[in-house]
Amino acid sequence: RKCILSGLWKNELGSNMTISAVNTDGGFTGLYHTAVTATDKHIRVSPLKGSQKPTNQRKQLTFGFTVSWTFSNSMTVFVGQCFMDDKGKETLKTMWLLREEVSSPGDDWKATRVGTNIFTRI
Ligand SMILES: O=C(O)CCCC[C@@H]1SC[C@H]2[C@@H]1NC(=O)N2C(=O)OCc1ccccc1
């Protein structure tokens, strides 16, 4: 079987994402609902856009997507791969870069954070 990104996923932080149908060139959109916040802002659902390698080429495909957070001026890019176990259970192993909006170039050094996330189907 092949990994399909469409559907509902959750990660180890409890964040959820919904990925829409993947189109023929591998493009997809979706919504990201993070469970964690570094600010006192109320968490809101944020849009995501991404692309994956076409499923007809790969079983355990690679993908990337960008989340433009609706409640802050920051942006996160995720990159990862879908793995399937022998029971057909899919896992998305990802790493992300979070770019915070900083007020001056002098603060650029501290503006990017990195993290990992593992997603499984809900
Ligand atoms: O949910 C996951 O699976 C992974 C964790 C991602 C959490 C994201 S990072 C950007 C956004 C979300 N939480 C938060 O406080 N954000 C935010 O933009 O806060 C503003 C901010 C950003 C960077 C530094 C300080 C504050």
Ligand as a Chemical Component Dictionary entry (heavy atoms), coordinates in Angstrom:
data_LIG
# 
_chem_comp.id                   LIG 
_chem_comp.type                 NON-POLYMER 
_chem_comp.pdbx_formal_charge   0 
_chem_comp.three_letter_code    LIG 
# 
loop_
_chem_comp_atom.comp_id 
_chem_comp_atom.atom_id 
_chem_comp_atom.alt_atom_id 
_chem_comp_atom.type_symbol 
_chem_comp_atom.charge 
_chem_comp_atom.model_Cartn_x 
_chem_comp_atom.model_Cartn_y 
_chem_comp_atom.model_Cartn_z 
_chem_comp_atom.pdbx_ordinal 
LIG O1  O1  O 0 2.182 22.614 17.037 1  
LIG C1  C1  C 0 3.137 21.910 16.673 2  
LIG O2  O2  O 0 3.013 20.763 16.308 3  
LIG C2  C2  C 0 4.549 22.418 16.677 4  
LIG C3  C3  C 0 4.675 23.645 17.520 5  
LIG C4  C4  C 0 4.344 24.831 16.650 6  
LIG C5  C5  C 0 3.749 25.909 17.469 7  
LIG C6  C6  C 0 3.584 27.106 16.583 8  
LIG S1  S1  S 0 5.109 27.933 16.306 9  
LIG C7  C7  C 0 4.318 29.348 15.678 10 
LIG C8  C8  C 0 2.998 29.492 16.442 11 
LIG C9  C9  C 0 2.579 28.160 17.053 12 
LIG N1  N1  N 0 2.648 28.349 18.486 13 
LIG C10 C10 C 0 3.030 29.612 18.763 14 
LIG O3  O3  O 0 3.166 30.104 19.877 15 
LIG N2  N2  N 0 3.252 30.292 17.600 16 
LIG C11 C11 C 0 3.668 31.598 17.476 17 
LIG O4  O4  O 0 3.771 32.106 16.396 18 
LIG O5  O5  O 0 3.931 32.277 18.613 19 
LIG C12 C12 C 0 4.568 33.539 18.359 20 
LIG C13 C13 C 0 6.039 33.310 18.578 21 
LIG C14 C14 C 0 6.760 32.678 17.618 22 
LIG C15 C15 C 0 8.119 32.480 17.830 23 
LIG C16 C16 C 0 8.714 32.900 19.003 24 
LIG C17 C17 C 0 7.956 33.515 19.983 25 
LIG C18 C18 C 0 6.595 33.733 19.788 26 
# 
loop_
_chem_comp_bond.comp_id 
_chem_comp_bond.atom_id_1 
_chem_comp_bond.atom_id_2 
_chem_comp_bond.value_order 
_chem_comp_bond.pdbx_ordinal 
LIG O1  C1  DOUB 1  
LIG C1  O2  SING 2  
LIG C1  C2  SING 3  
LIG C2  C3  SING 4  
LIG C3  C4  SING 5  
LIG C4  C5  SING 6  
LIG C5  C6  SING 7  
LIG C6  S1  SING 8  
LIG C6  C9  SING 9  
LIG S1  C7  SING 10 
LIG C7  C8  SING 11 
LIG C8  C9  SING 12 
LIG C8  N2  SING 13 
LIG C9  N1  SING 14 
LIG N1  C10 SING 15 
LIG C10 O3  DOUB 16 
LIG C10 N2  SING 17 
LIG N2  C11 SING 18 
LIG C11 O4  DOUB 19 
LIG C11 O5  SING 20 
LIG O5  C12 SING 21 
LIG C12 C13 SING 22 
LIG C13 C14 SING 23 
LIG C13 C18 DOUB 24 
LIG C14 C15 DOUB 25 
LIG C15 C16 SING 26 
LIG C16 C17 DOUB 27 
LIG C17 C18 SING 28 
# 
